[in-house]
């Protein structure tokens, strides 16, 4: 599995240390093991997880701006865990309402020695952080409108929202609330992943 991941990484410009590769592979191994009992992801094959979960998450790494990030509706820790492994100097809060997912994330961070992740079990609209986040991340979240509406209280004044999407639809932008706008749309290249991937960055209007 490690060789397979190294082959995939070689198709990108990402710089990943041996230790980070070991942590990423360790995460997939734990996800595969827990998945059999807890059904954390619909992707069953660890080799598919390397593409659909690991690579799909870490290609976002070069677009992170700031120090504090929150991954909303993180599920089993995606994209939060892979991004935290890639950016040990940044702080990540992983938020999900399901206890089994948060227990899994806590076990992962404990076993793999990931020290920059805080796992929080809460519904997003009920979570009140003491300080805001530089970026609010979400992968496979509902619509852009739902994301920014439910998470409006999470970014700092200069913070932004970052949605990882498959296809990018203009009608989602047209439906955004008045206070929010798309600042950038980036097309992502994920090695061996079928279908489009986009990064949609949004911010509150001044």
N, C-alpha and C positions, 0 to 999 in steps of 0.2 A: 504493500500500500504506500509505503514511503517513496519507493521508486516512481510509482504512478503519480504521486503528488508533485515530485520534483520535475517530472516530465511536463506536467501541466503548467507549473510555475515558470518553467523555461520558455514557455510561449508568451510570457508577459514581460513587462519591464520591472516587475516587483523584485525587491531584494529581501530574501527571507533567510534567516540564520538556521543552522542545524537544530538548535534548541526550539525555535519557533515551528519548524517542520515537525519535530517530534511531538510538540504540544498539539498541533493541528491534527496529526494522525491519531494521537491519543484521544482527542475529543471525538473523532469519528468512531473510534473503537468503542468508546463509552456510549455514544448515541446509538450505535448498532445493538449493543448489549441491552441497554435500558428499553430500547424501542420494542423489543420482543414482549416485554411485560406491560409497558405503559403507553405504547402507541403514540410516541412523541412526534413522529413524522411519517408521511405517506411514502417517503422514499425508503425502500427496504435494502437496497444493495449498497454496501459501503463504497464501492467504486463510483457509483452514481452520486453518492453523498459528496464525494470529493469535488465533483463538477458542480452539482446543483446547490450545494450548501457552502462548501469551503471556498471554491474559486469565485462563486457568485457573490460571496460576501467580501473576500479580501481585495477584489478589484476596486472596491470603493475606498480602500485605505488611503490612496493618494489624494482623495478629494476631501478628507477630513480637515476641518479648520477649527482650531481652538483647543481647549484642554478638557472640558467636561461635556460628556455626551450621554444621552438617554436613548435606549432602544425600547420603543413602545410596542407592546404586543409581541414580545421577543420569542414566544414559543419555547423551543428547547435551547434558546440562546443564539438566534440568528437574526441579523448579522453580528450581534454584540460580542459573542465569545471569539469568533475568528478575528474580529477587528481589535479586540482587547489584546489578543496574542500578538498581533502585528504591531500594536502601539502600546508597549508596556509603560510608556511615560504619560499616557493619557488616562483619564478616569471614566469608567463606563458604569452607568446604572442600567440594569436590565429589569424591565417591568412586565409582569404578566399576572393575570388574575387567577390562573390555575396553580394550585399548590404542587401538583406532581411535577410541573415544569420547573418551578422555582427550586424544589428539592433537588432535581437533577442538576440544575445550574450550580447550586451550592456544592454538590458532590464533585462536579467537574472542576470547579475552581480550587477546591481542597486537594483533590488527587493530582491535578496537573500543576499546582503551584502558581495559579493565576491570581495575582494580588491586587489588580486594578479594576476588579468587578464587584459591584454591590448588587445583589439580587433582591428585588422587592416584589412581594405579592400584594397587588392592589389593582383595582380598576383605574384606568388612566384618569378619569374625571374626578376620582376621589383622592388621587395622590397629590400631596401638597409639599413640594421640596422647599427646603430652607433657602436655597439659592437656585437661580435659573441655570439653564444649560446653554452651551454655545451652539449645539446642534441637537435637534430632535430627529432621531432616525426611525424609519419604519420600513419593513419589508413585507410585502403581501398584506398590507393593512387595507382596510376598506377603501373608500374613495378618497381623493385628495381633500375634498370638502370635509368629510368626516374626520380625517386626520388632523387638519389644522383647527377645526372647531373643537374637537375633544382635547387637543393638546395645546391650545392657545396660551394656557397659563404656565407652560413649561420652559420656553426659551427666555434668555435674557433679552434686554431691550435691543441689543445688536445681534441676537441669535437668529438662527434660521431653522427651517424644516428641510429634511432630506428624505424623499420618498424613493425607494427602490421599486421600480415598476417593470413589467414586461413591456407590452406595447404602450406607446404614449398616445393618448387620445385628447384631441383639442377640446372636445365637449366637457371633459373634466375640468379644464382650465376655465371654460366659460361659466361653469357652475360655482366657481369659488366665491366665497363671501367678499363683500366690498373691501374689507380691511386687509386682504391678503393678495399677493400676486406672485407669479412664477418669475424668478430672476434668471434662471438658467436651466436648460435641459441638456444633459450630456448622454451621448450614446456609449454604452459600455461594451467592451469586447471580452467575453468570457470563453476561454478555450474549450472547445468541444461541447458547448451548450447550444442546443437548438432553440431557435426563436430569438426575438429581440429582447434587449435589456436596456433600460434607461434609468438615469438618475435625475429626478426632478427636484430642483432646489427652490424653495419658496420662502418668502419673508413678509413680515407685516409692512404695510406702506408707511412711510414717514408721516 
